[in-house]
Amino acid sequence: MTQETLPRNQVEEIRQTVTPKHKTHFGGQASIGSAEYIGDSVDDMGDGIAWNAGLYASIPLTEHTLTAEIGLNVIYRQVSNTEASYFDPYTNMTYARKNNINAYSLGVPLTLDLFTPGSNFYFAFGAQIEIPLKNQLQISFNGDKRIDQDLAGKQCAPMSWDFILGIGFLATEHFGIDARLNIGISDIYDDLYVDNEYWSYTPIDINIGVKFFL
């Protein structure tokens, strides 16, 4: 008794039904989540919100399991530290202090998306370049704003890097959802001194978002 095998074209049809072939597509994405600035000392900047929105292109590297994705995003972070304090040696008093940074940057993420066999779930990993657009530093004492300045020039690193880890799911042919962890691997400020303190921070973001594509 011999074992019958399906013709090659039928095997390929069944395979594509379970896991459709990847194809090059273009689309947009938007996400929102939390952000935190991690400093070189125990006095971290604090945490806040983050969102990003932009365009991307996905290019298949294999028929069913691996794609490369490149994007262009506007990233916004609003991070505050409300537990800071300031001691004034002239009045011998301690004031409640709030440090706040509103930061816009341009992000260029490049990731590899690895799909699990027989499904539309995938794992993403890669890196992102960030170029600062605007960083507004605000400092208040007892609710009274004392400093409101745009951090520019040498105070901001001309470029910083993030490491990306994520998971996602292609819900339909034109819609997907994903969650990503962005870990800063270089400082976003080069030469920032505030009240005789050197501030050096790297960002960590956790975002959940949606994708629309053609």
Salt bridges, closest charged atoms under 4 A:
GLU12 OE2 - HIS64 NE2 3.85
GLU63 OE2 - LYS21 NZ 3.62
GLU63 OE1 - HIS64 NE2 3.78
GLU69 OE2 - ARG180 NH2 3.18
GLU69 OE1 - LYS211 NZ 2.87
GLU130 OE2 - ARG77 NH2 2.69
ASP144 OD2 - ARG146 NE 3.33
ASP148 OD2 - LYS145 NZ 3.80
GLU173 OE2 - LYS23 NZ 3.76
ASP178 OD2 - ARG180 NE 3.35
ASP178 OD2 - LYS211 NZ 3.79
ASP191 OD2 - LYS154 NZ 3.60
ASP195 OD2 - ARG97 NH1 2.74
ASP205 OD2 - ARG77 NE 2.91
